[in-house]
Amino acid sequence: MRRFCLAVVFGGVVFSAPVYAARCGGDFNTFVAAMSQEAAAAGVSQSVISQALSGVTPDPAVLAFDRRQRGTFNKTFEQYVSTRVGPGRINMGRQMLQKHASLLSRIEKRFGVPPEIVVAIWGLESDFGKGDIGKMPVIRTLATMAHDCRRTELFQGELLAALKIVQRGDLPLRDLVGAFAGELGQTQFLPSSYLKYGVDFDGNGHVDLRHSVPDVLASTANLLHVSGFKNGAPYGEGTPNFEAMREWNRATIYRKTIGYFADKLAAR
């Protein structure tokens, strides 16, 4: 899962953060008030701002978790993959390929990403939607991280993106729960990635990366497609597709694990 190196990897997307006006540190309520003004200037309604930010408090557990994170793996690829890709997960992945064969075929035709890659990521991130996708209130998490001065611009942007998810009706505030850096849904997108790559593939007018399997899988494929992933080409270490997967996760070991799992799903 992508939570192992949050200093450099967030929701599969690495990006340069814009500069916002709210000053980090200091009084938390003053900071939240400044972020409320930023959100209003960005087009978020006062109703959403009030519902999301009124009474929000910092979460010490979020900062404690963030400070425990390491920027690199301390395991070899063999050690890591043995804990993430076992017979049970491979068998379940093959079942998911069969169960969602028609959906995955349509996704492959539109985005040019093979089903095995998409399902491998889904399995690694949330055990095909059955595992832990986080229970932390995303607004509180991101407000806490944004107030902290270490990466305030990054998380101010993510906080505004989370408010926009609510604003456009993709998820109600009660469903805006995720992991310790604000990652959302079955393949753990940061809010900015949610807005940038999210696809309404079930056609209901909303991008729902928590509950809609079509939206989850199509959005995951879309991220890779936009990043330059080419169908039919190899994706092993050193290939262009391996580099395209860097947009999903910068860690070489993790990308090798995606490829290894995909090969197992394809019985290669």
Residue pairs with C-beta under 8 A, 6 or more apart in sequence:
1 124
1 125
1 188
2 9
2 10
2 11
2 12
2 125
2 183
2 188
2 249
2 254
3 69
3 179
3 180
3 181
3 183
4 69
4 70
4 73
4 251
4 254
5 69
5 70
5 71
5 72
5 73
5 250
5 251
6 66
6 69
6 180
6 181
7 69
7 70
7 71
8 14
8 71
8 250
9 249
9 250
9 251
10 154
10 158
10 181
10 183
10 190
11 181
11 182
11 183
11 184
11 188
11 189
11 190
11 191
11 192
11 193
11 194
12 187
12 188
12 189
12 190
12 193
12 223
12 247
12 248
12 249
13 189
13 190
13 192
13 193
13 196
13 197
13 223
13 247
13 248
14 246
14 247
14 250
15 192
17 151
17 153
17 154
17 156
17 157
18 153
18 157
19 153
20 35
20 38
20 152
20 153
20 156
20 157
20 160
21 34
21 37
21 38
22 31
22 34
22 35
22 37
22 38
22 146
22 152
22 156
23 31
23 34
24 31
24 146
24 147
24 148
24 149
24 152
25 31
25 147
25 148
25 149
28 57
28 58
28 147
31 143
31 146
31 147
32 53
32 56
32 143
32 147
35 53
35 143
35 146
35 156
35 159
35 160
36 49
36 53
38 156
38 160
39 48
39 49
39 53
39 159
39 160
39 163
40 46
40 49
42 160
42 163
42 164
43 164
43 167
44 160
44 163
44 164
44 167
45 167
48 163
48 166
48 167
48 173
49 163
51 166
51 173
52 139
52 162
52 163
52 166
52 173
52 176
53 139
53 143
56 139
56 140
56 143
57 140
58 140
58 143
58 144
58 147
59 136
59 140
59 141
59 144
62 136
62 140
62 141
62 144
62 145
62 180
63 144
63 145
63 148
65 180
66 145
66 148
66 180
66 181
72 251
73 80
73 251
73 253
75 253
76 253
77 253
77 256
77 257
80 253
80 254
80 257
81 253
81 256
81 257
81 260
84 124
84 257
84 261
85 124
85 257
85 260
85 261
85 264
89 123
89 127
89 261
90 261
90 264
90 265
92 123
92 127
92 128
93 119
93 120
93 123
93 128
93 261
93 264
93 265
94 265
96 119
96 122
96 123
96 128
97 104
97 115
97 116
97 119
97 265
100 115
100 119
100 213
100 217
101 115
103 213
103 214
103 217
104 115
104 118
104 119
104 217
105 115
107 113
107 115
107 118
107 201
107 217
107 218
107 221
108 114
108 115
108 221
108 231
110 218
110 221
111 218
111 221
111 222
111 224
111 225
112 221
112 225
112 229
112 230
112 231
113 220
113 221
113 224
113 225
113 229
113 231
114 231
114 262
114 266
116 261
116 262
116 263
116 265
116 266
117 224
117 229
117 235
117 258
117 259
117 262
118 217
118 220
118 221
119 128
119 217
119 262
119 265
120 258
120 259
120 261
120 262
120 265
121 187
121 220
121 248
121 258
122 128
122 129
122 186
122 187
122 216
122 217
122 220
123 261
124 254
124 257
124 258
124 261
125 186
125 187
125 188
126 132
126 133
126 185
126 186
126 187
126 188
128 186
129 186
129 213
129 216
133 178
133 179
133 184
133 185
133 186
133 188
133 210
134 177
134 178
134 179
134 180
134 183
134 184
134 188
135 177
136 177
136 178
136 179
136 180
136 182
137 176
137 177
138 162
138 176
138 177
138 178
138 182
138 184
138 191
139 159
139 162
139 163
139 173
139 176
141 178
141 180
141 181
141 182
142 155
142 158
142 159
142 162
142 182
142 191
143 159
145 151
145 155
145 158
145 181
145 182
146 152
146 155
146 156
146 158
146 159
148 155
155 182
157 192
158 182
158 190
158 191
158 192
159 191
161 190
161 191
161 192
161 194
161 195
162 176
162 182
162 191
164 191
164 195
165 171
165 176
165 184
165 191
165 194
165 195
166 172
166 173
166 176
169 205
169 206
170 194
170 198
170 206
170 207
170 208
171 184
171 206
171 208
171 210
175 210
175 211
176 184
178 184
178 185
178 188
179 188
181 190
182 190
182 191
183 189
183 190
184 190
184 191
184 194
184 209
184 210
185 194
185 209
185 210
185 216
186 209
186 210
186 213
186 216
187 209
187 216
187 219
187 220
189 197
189 198
189 209
189 219
189 223
193 223
194 207
194 209
194 219
197 219
197 222
197 223
197 226
198 207
198 209
198 215
198 219
198 222
199 207
199 215
199 218
199 219
199 222
200 206
200 207
200 215
201 212
201 214
201 215
201 217
201 218
201 219
202 208
202 212
202 214
202 215
204 212
207 215
207 219
208 215
209 215
209 216
209 219
223 247
223 248
224 244
224 245
224 247
224 248
226 247
227 244
227 245
227 246
227 247
227 248
228 240
228 241
228 243
228 244
229 235
229 241
229 244
229 245
230 240
230 241
230 244
233 239
233 240
233 241
234 241
235 241
235 242
235 245
235 259
235 262
236 242
236 259
237 252
237 255
237 256
237 259
242 255
242 259
245 255
245 258
245 259
246 255
248 255
248 258
249 255
249 258
